[in-house]
Amino acid sequence: MKAASESVLSSIEEAYRNPSLSFPLKVGPTRTQEEALQRVAESGESVAVPYILPLLLSPSEGIARAAARAVHRLMARVPPGNLPAFDDWLRTVYLFPYDRNFGNSDWNDLRPEGVSTLIRFPEETVSLLGAASGHRSGHVREAALRLLAEVHDGSELPFLLVRLNDWVGPIRRAAREAVEERLNVRYAPHLVRNLELVFRIRDWQRASCVPYAERAADILKSPEGREWLIRGLDSRDRAVRRLCFELALETPGLNVRDTLLQALRQKYDQTLPLWAARQASSRLEGEDLRAVLPVMWGHRSAGVREEALLLYRDRLPGEAEEILYKALMDSHPDIRQR
């Protein structure tokens, strides 16, 4: 992962400044440790999270609360699809000297019974438990996982999904039980939000996770879950949006032509229109193809126009002459050469 910026590292050092130490860390102008944590939170640099986790166990409740807010705010910026890599980062980042400036606040030495202290921050609880579920200690991860399993508002789901690939068998089993409990229509909006992560688990080797991804897809393609799949076509998350379009083409009752037209009209995603153009070749016939081809030919993407040109030539040769003449004047050399 990208390293934290110098300004964030400076704020982290300031957050650990301990006036009682004989040799305090070198810092800039004096500010409170809570203010330093606020600056870390405002930075948006999620890579800073493992550096401030030890402060959750600070003897100062004010510092611990400021650390909880910072962790929560920064973890909210991690896309679900990036959570497995972030989970690894939580265990591998080198914390010294930050985790040694409070004698009783060493995150690495956190015990399972200490995990429950994290729930004293209600608004930040799931993020904090999510961080603990990536702890180096399997006992701590399991304790955090079981507390996460008691949450049923969807915010816990990405952390449960990540633990499906844990290298400790009992943790994987506990994660499977928790995930299976959530594979239902009520969780459809949360499945959509975490769709990239849901589909990524198919590639994990430690456990056979393919059935979970397939069941999630079946829920979203069902009449009861279809509403959330359709909403996902307008998701702000590009990966989620693309996966929803792929599922939509496999969903009974959804019009393939209209789905491809919607994908072709995506303004801020160059990949989806090209994907839709290539899908049109194998999925559309007759009048449906005729309805889509003018949109493809008028598209700003040369790749989409090229797909349209080939379809006119191969599938509608009687209507291709005018398009072929226009292709000779196209702004893109690949189109002109076709």
Secondary structure as GFF3:
##gff-version 3
##sequence-region A 1 338
A	DSSP	alpha_helix	6	15	.	.	.	ID=ss1
A	DSSP	alpha_helix	33	43	.	.	.	ID=ss2
A	DSSP	three_ten_helix	46	48	.	.	.	ID=ss3
A	DSSP	alpha_helix	49	52	.	.	.	ID=ss4
A	DSSP	three_ten_helix	53	57	.	.	.	ID=ss5
A	DSSP	alpha_helix	61	75	.	.	.	ID=ss6
A	DSSP	three_ten_helix	80	82	.	.	.	ID=ss7
A	DSSP	alpha_helix	83	92	.	.	.	ID=ss8
A	DSSP	three_ten_helix	98	100	.	.	.	ID=ss9
A	DSSP	three_ten_helix	107	109	.	.	.	ID=ss10
A	DSSP	three_ten_helix	112	120	.	.	.	ID=ss11
A	DSSP	three_ten_helix	122	124	.	.	.	ID=ss12
A	DSSP	alpha_helix	125	132	.	.	.	ID=ss13
A	DSSP	alpha_helix	138	148	.	.	.	ID=ss14
A	DSSP	alpha_helix	157	162	.	.	.	ID=ss15
A	DSSP	three_ten_helix	163	165	.	.	.	ID=ss16
A	DSSP	alpha_helix	169	182	.	.	.	ID=ss17
A	DSSP	three_ten_helix	185	187	.	.	.	ID=ss18
A	DSSP	alpha_helix	188	193	.	.	.	ID=ss19
A	DSSP	alpha_helix	195	200	.	.	.	ID=ss20
A	DSSP	three_ten_helix	201	203	.	.	.	ID=ss21
A	DSSP	alpha_helix	210	221	.	.	.	ID=ss22
A	DSSP	alpha_helix	226	232	.	.	.	ID=ss23
A	DSSP	alpha_helix	238	249	.	.	.	ID=ss24
A	DSSP	alpha_helix	256	264	.	.	.	ID=ss25
A	DSSP	alpha_helix	271	283	.	.	.	ID=ss26
A	DSSP	alpha_helix	286	297	.	.	.	ID=ss27
A	DSSP	alpha_helix	302	315	.	.	.	ID=ss28
A	DSSP	three_ten_helix	317	319	.	.	.	ID=ss29
A	DSSP	alpha_helix	320	327	.	.	.	ID=ss30
A	DSSP	alpha_helix	333	337	.	.	.	ID=ss31
###
